[in-house]
């Protein structure tokens, strides 16, 4: 499998993401459900703490990836839903740090939403991974 990044404009690379990724060759694709700041029983955690919720979303995403023998390095697409986009960007370093450590810069879309499915949750991270 080969991944080729597509960046007709260089500005997004400085923000930690690529505009596109072409995946070619034989691959396995994992479409992950949106991961939130919940514990193993599905109970919301870290009320009112955006940074902690982002971290737990990523922990949960990594658990799903791990079950498929994948890592954050295999992620080729992220969609992030946040109830407060300004607050998300104040703590975006939590996400950027984890992706950077994995040498991952997947194309990413951030969407502001009125609320998530479970009250108290502030952020949800959805991913597609290939290996």
Backbone as CSV, one residue per row, in Angstrom:
resi,resn,N_x,N_y,N_z,CA_x,CA_y,CA_z,C_x,C_y,C_z
1,UNK,0.839,-1.171,0.000,0.000,0.000,0.000,0.887,1.238,0.000
2,UNK,0.432,2.254,-0.711,1.159,3.523,-0.753,0.188,4.666,-0.469
3,UNK,0.621,5.606,0.374,-0.158,6.808,0.658,0.595,8.000,0.091
4,UNK,-0.086,8.793,-0.723,0.507,9.993,-1.316,-0.309,11.201,-0.882
5,UNK,0.359,12.156,-0.241,-0.359,13.347,0.202,-0.572,14.303,-0.958
6,UNK,-1.691,15.008,-0.898,-2.065,15.980,-1.923,-2.237,17.333,-1.243
7,UNK,-1.454,18.309,-1.662,-1.501,19.643,-1.073,-1.268,20.702,-2.144
8,UNK,-2.321,21.115,-2.866,-2.123,22.163,-3.859,-1.759,23.503,-3.225
9,UNK,-2.068,23.653,-1.935,-1.711,24.869,-1.189,-0.952,24.439,0.047
10,UNK,0.170,25.055,0.348,1.000,24.597,1.467,0.513,25.015,2.850
11,UNK,-0.454,25.917,2.958,-0.832,26.448,4.266,-1.370,25.394,5.227
12,UNK,-2.062,24.367,4.721,-2.654,23.374,5.633,-1.590,22.510,6.310
13,UNK,-0.476,22.288,5.645,0.595,21.480,6.232,1.088,22.135,7.514
14,UNK,1.187,23.455,7.509,1.597,24.186,8.704,0.598,24.062,9.845
15,UNK,-0.649,23.747,9.526,-1.675,23.564,10.545,-1.807,22.100,10.974
16,UNK,-1.011,21.223,10.361,-0.991,19.824,10.781,-1.887,18.887,10.023
17,UNK,-2.335,19.304,8.828,-3.131,18.360,8.048,-2.879,18.552,6.563
18,UNK,-3.140,17.496,5.813,-3.028,17.509,4.365,-4.401,17.737,3.752
19,UNK,-4.426,18.290,2.539,-5.694,18.495,1.840,-6.293,17.181,1.359
20,UNK,-5.460,16.228,1.045,-5.953,14.930,0.583,-4.889,13.863,0.725
21,UNK,-5.313,12.610,0.652,-4.403,11.470,0.670,-4.912,10.466,-0.351
22,UNK,-4.062,10.107,-1.303,-4.380,9.051,-2.260,-3.813,7.756,-1.694
23,UNK,-4.662,6.741,-1.566,-4.235,5.438,-1.084,-4.336,4.476,-2.255
24,UNK,-3.216,3.817,-2.564,-3.220,2.885,-3.686,-2.595,1.564,-3.261
25,UNK,-2.870,0.539,-4.037,-2.371,-0.782,-3.712,-3.380,-1.531,-2.863
26,UNK,-2.998,-2.701,-2.406,-3.897,-3.517,-1.604,-4.034,-2.913,-0.208
27,UNK,-5.270,-2.710,0.258,-5.491,-2.067,1.551,-6.620,-2.730,2.321
28,UNK,-6.627,-2.460,3.602,-7.763,-2.736,4.478,-8.256,-1.378,4.936
29,UNK,-9.564,-1.169,4.966,-10.127,0.112,5.375,-11.001,-0.088,6.606
30,UNK,-10.794,0.782,7.604,-11.590,0.782,8.823,-12.335,2.101,8.904
31,UNK,-13.656,2.029,8.954,-14.497,3.214,9.134,-14.908,3.227,10.601
32,UNK,-14.399,4.177,11.359,-14.657,4.234,12.801,-15.878,5.089,13.104
33,UNK,-16.680,4.635,14.028,-17.768,5.460,14.558,-17.146,6.641,15.295
34,UNK,-17.922,7.683,15.481,-17.436,8.821,16.234,-17.085,8.402,17.656
35,UNK,-15.893,8.767,18.096,-15.439,8.426,19.437,-15.580,9.646,20.341
36,UNK,-16.087,9.412,21.537,-16.341,10.494,22.480,-15.620,10.224,23.790
37,UNK,-15.784,11.136,24.729,-15.154,11.024,26.044,-16.032,10.189,26.959
38,UNK,-16.073,8.894,26.679,-16.851,7.973,27.506,-15.937,6.881,28.034
39,UNK,-16.363,6.282,29.157,-15.599,5.172,29.700,-16.038,3.877,29.020
40,UNK,-15.506,2.756,29.485,-15.803,1.466,28.883,-17.257,1.055,28.963
41,UNK,-18.015,1.693,29.852,-19.441,1.407,29.971,-20.288,2.411,29.193
42,UNK,-19.630,3.327,28.469,-20.356,4.306,27.676,-20.815,5.526,28.463
43,UNK,-20.290,5.696,29.669,-20.689,6.829,30.497,-19.803,8.042,30.210
44,UNK,-20.388,9.228,30.048,-19.614,10.440,29.769,-18.615,10.732,30.888
45,UNK,-17.464,11.236,30.496,-16.393,11.566,31.428,-15.942,13.011,31.202
46,UNK,-15.232,13.562,32.164,-14.568,14.863,32.049,-15.536,16.003,31.717
47,UNK,-16.650,16.143,32.460,-17.609,17.206,32.139,-16.966,18.591,32.184
48,UNK,-17.226,19.375,31.148,-16.746,20.749,31.087,-15.270,20.917,30.782
49,UNK,-14.538,19.832,30.523,-13.092,19.906,30.282,-12.787,19.478,28.841
50,UNK,-12.745,20.448,27.934,-12.540,20.151,26.511,-11.229,19.407,26.273
51,UNK,-10.141,19.851,26.887,-8.836,19.206,26.666,-8.882,17.742,27.084
52,UNK,-9.452,17.464,28.237,-9.540,16.084,28.718,-10.452,15.256,27.823
53,UNK,-11.543,15.864,27.340,-12.440,15.130,26.449,-11.755,14.791,25.135
54,UNK,-10.980,15.724,24.587,-10.234,15.433,23.352,-9.290,14.255,23.590
55,UNK,-8.570,14.288,24.694,-7.639,13.205,25.007,-8.329,11.862,25.126
56,UNK,-9.490,11.826,25.786,-10.210,10.569,25.942,-10.813,10.107,24.615
57,UNK,-11.266,11.041,23.791,-11.722,10.674,22.436,-10.599,9.966,21.684
58,UNK,-9.404,10.525,21.774,-8.257,9.929,21.084,-7.884,8.578,21.683
59,UNK,-7.951,8.450,23.016,-7.699,7.147,23.645,-8.678,6.111,23.101
60,UNK,-9.956,6.493,23.020,-10.974,5.564,22.533,-10.784,5.247,21.053
61,UNK,-10.404,6.256,20.270,-10.110,6.013,18.859,-8.943,5.045,18.726
62,UNK,-7.904,5.251,19.524,-6.752,4.352,19.453,-7.125,2.932,19.864
63,UNK,-8.078,2.775,20.782,-8.539,1.435,21.163,-9.221,0.747,19.981
64,UNK,-10.056,1.489,19.262,-10.726,0.920,18.086,-9.687,0.567,17.025
65,UNK,-8.776,1.484,16.755,-7.717,1.222,15.781,-6.900,-0.005,16.182
66,UNK,-6.568,-0.094,17.461,-5.766,-1.214,17.947,-6.446,-2.550,17.744
67,UNK,-7.771,-2.608,17.913,-8.508,-3.853,17.689,-8.406,-4.305,16.242
68,UNK,-8.151,-3.357,15.346,-7.997,-3.668,13.918,-6.520,-3.744,13.518
69,UNK,-5.627,-3.809,14.509,-4.177,-3.820,14.257,-3.737,-2.597,13.467
70,UNK,-4.282,-1.425,13.834,-3.927,-0.159,13.207,-3.543,0.843,14.297
71,UNK,-2.977,1.980,13.864,-2.599,3.044,14.782,-3.051,4.379,14.189
72,UNK,-2.799,5.451,14.923,-3.107,6.785,14.399,-2.378,7.059,13.086
73,UNK,-1.245,6.423,12.878,-0.494,6.607,11.626,-1.279,6.099,10.422
74,UNK,-2.260,5.236,10.638,-3.059,4.684,9.541,-4.288,5.525,9.211
75,UNK,-4.558,6.553,10.003,-5.745,7.380,9.788,-5.542,8.249,8.547
76,UNK,-6.512,8.201,7.635,-6.448,8.993,6.399,-7.554,10.030,6.319
77,UNK,-8.438,10.081,7.332,-9.522,11.065,7.331,-10.050,11.232,8.740
78,UNK,-10.196,12.495,9.177,-10.803,12.811,10.477,-11.935,13.801,10.283
79,UNK,-13.007,13.582,11.008,-14.065,14.580,11.123,-14.250,14.820,12.614
80,UNK,-14.203,16.094,12.997,-14.320,16.458,14.406,-15.571,17.308,14.578
81,UNK,-16.427,16.882,15.486,-17.643,17.615,15.819,-17.435,18.230,17.194
82,UNK,-17.693,19.523,17.330,-17.498,20.196,18.615,-18.673,21.111,18.918
83,UNK,-19.070,21.137,20.183,-20.150,22.023,20.593,-19.660,23.459,20.737
84,UNK,-18.345,23.654,20.787,-17.749,24.991,20.860,-16.429,24.950,20.101
85,UNK,-16.464,25.349,18.843,-15.281,25.269,17.983,-14.152,26.159,18.510
86,UNK,-14.482,27.343,19.025,-13.438,28.212,19.575,-12.706,27.529,20.722
87,UNK,-13.453,26.876,21.600,-12.825,26.166,22.710,-12.026,24.967,22.202
88,UNK,-12.535,24.278,21.187,-11.785,23.173,20.587,-10.424,23.674,20.124
89,UNK,-10.400,24.793,19.403,-9.131,25.295,18.886,-8.192,25.768,19.992
90,UNK,-8.729,26.176,21.132,-7.873,26.534,22.270,-7.106,25.317,22.785
91,UNK,-7.658,24.131,22.574,-7.043,22.893,23.063,-6.631,21.963,21.918
92,UNK,-6.522,22.511,20.725,-6.219,21.704,19.542,-4.843,21.047,19.636
93,UNK,-3.971,21.618,20.459,-2.642,21.036,20.651,-2.687,19.612,21.178
94,UNK,-3.737,19.267,21.927,-3.884,17.893,22.414,-3.979,16.947,21.226
95,UNK,-4.820,17.288,20.268,-4.988,16.484,19.057,-3.739,16.538,18.188
96,UNK,-3.257,17.748,17.931,-2.090,17.911,17.057,-0.869,17.190,17.614
97,UNK,-0.702,17.216,18.924,0.440,16.539,19.534,0.396,15.040,19.337
98,UNK,-0.776,14.460,19.519,-0.908,13.005,19.360,-0.739,12.604,17.895
99,UNK,-1.341,13.385,16.984,-1.176,13.077,15.560,0.278,13.271,15.131
100,UNK,0.892,14.349,15.588,2.289,14.609,15.241,3.210,13.503,15.723
101,UNK,2.985,13.004,16.930,3.805,11.915,17.468,3.670,10.653,16.619
102,UNK,2.504,10.488,15.984,2.265,9.332,15.108,2.680,9.612,13.670
103,UNK,3.206,10.822,13.435,3.556,11.267,12.080,2.357,11.171,11.150
104,UNK,1.198,11.577,11.664,-0.044,11.558,10.898,-0.535,12.987,10.705
105,UNK,-0.994,13.293,9.508,-1.582,14.600,9.195,-2.767,14.394,8.262
106,UNK,-3.787,13.665,8.753,-4.896,13.314,7.865,-5.736,14.528,7.473
107,UNK,-6.336,14.495,6.282,-7.312,15.523,5.935,-8.371,15.562,7.037
108,UNK,-8.714,16.772,7.469,-9.583,16.933,8.635,-10.654,17.975,8.362
109,UNK,-11.852,17.701,8.831,-12.946,18.665,8.800,-13.416,18.869,10.233
110,UNK,-13.588,20.139,10.623,-14.110,20.482,11.941,-15.488,21.100,11.750
111,UNK,-16.461,20.583,12.486,-17.829,21.073,12.397,-18.331,21.499,13.772
112,UNK,-18.946,22.667,13.833,-19.610,23.111,15.051,-21.028,22.568,15.062
113,UNK,-21.413,21.980,16.186,-22.750,21.405,16.321,-23.425,21.973,17.568
114,UNK,-24.740,21.945,17.573,-25.499,22.443,18.709,-25.283,21.573,19.943
115,UNK,-25.297,20.249,19.716,-25.019,19.298,20.792,-24.664,17.963,20.182
116,UNK,-24.109,17.090,21.011,-23.819,15.726,20.596,-24.909,14.810,21.160
117,UNK,-24.851,13.538,20.827,-25.915,12.604,21.198,-26.112,12.496,22.705
118,UNK,-25.028,12.573,23.460,-25.110,12.433,24.917,-24.830,13.794,25.548
119,UNK,-25.762,14.303,26.341,-25.542,15.597,26.996,-24.243,15.600,27.810
120,UNK,-23.539,16.724,27.751,-22.281,16.863,28.475,-21.056,16.592,27.629
121,UNK,-21.232,15.855,26.543,-20.099,15.619,25.655,-19.897,16.856,24.789
122,UNK,-18.642,17.239,24.606,-18.304,18.470,23.901,-17.632,18.229,22.557
123,UNK,-17.094,17.029,22.348,-16.347,16.748,21.131,-16.510,15.275,20.754
124,UNK,-16.524,15.026,19.441,-16.602,13.667,18.906,-15.659,13.595,17.716
125,UNK,-14.875,12.522,17.653,-13.876,12.372,16.588,-14.172,11.099,15.807
126,UNK,-14.382,11.263,14.513,-14.695,10.174,13.588,-13.496,10.001,12.666
127,UNK,-13.147,8.757,12.338,-11.953,8.529,11.536,-12.158,7.409,10.516
128,UNK,-11.361,7.497,9.459,-11.204,6.414,8.500,-9.716,6.077,8.462
129,UNK,-9.396,4.804,8.533,-7.997,4.374,8.534,-7.804,3.296,7.462
130,UNK,-6.607,3.245,6.916,-6.257,2.209,5.946,-4.894,1.643,6.292
131,UNK,-4.753,0.360,6.002,-3.435,-0.272,6.188,-3.246,-1.328,5.114
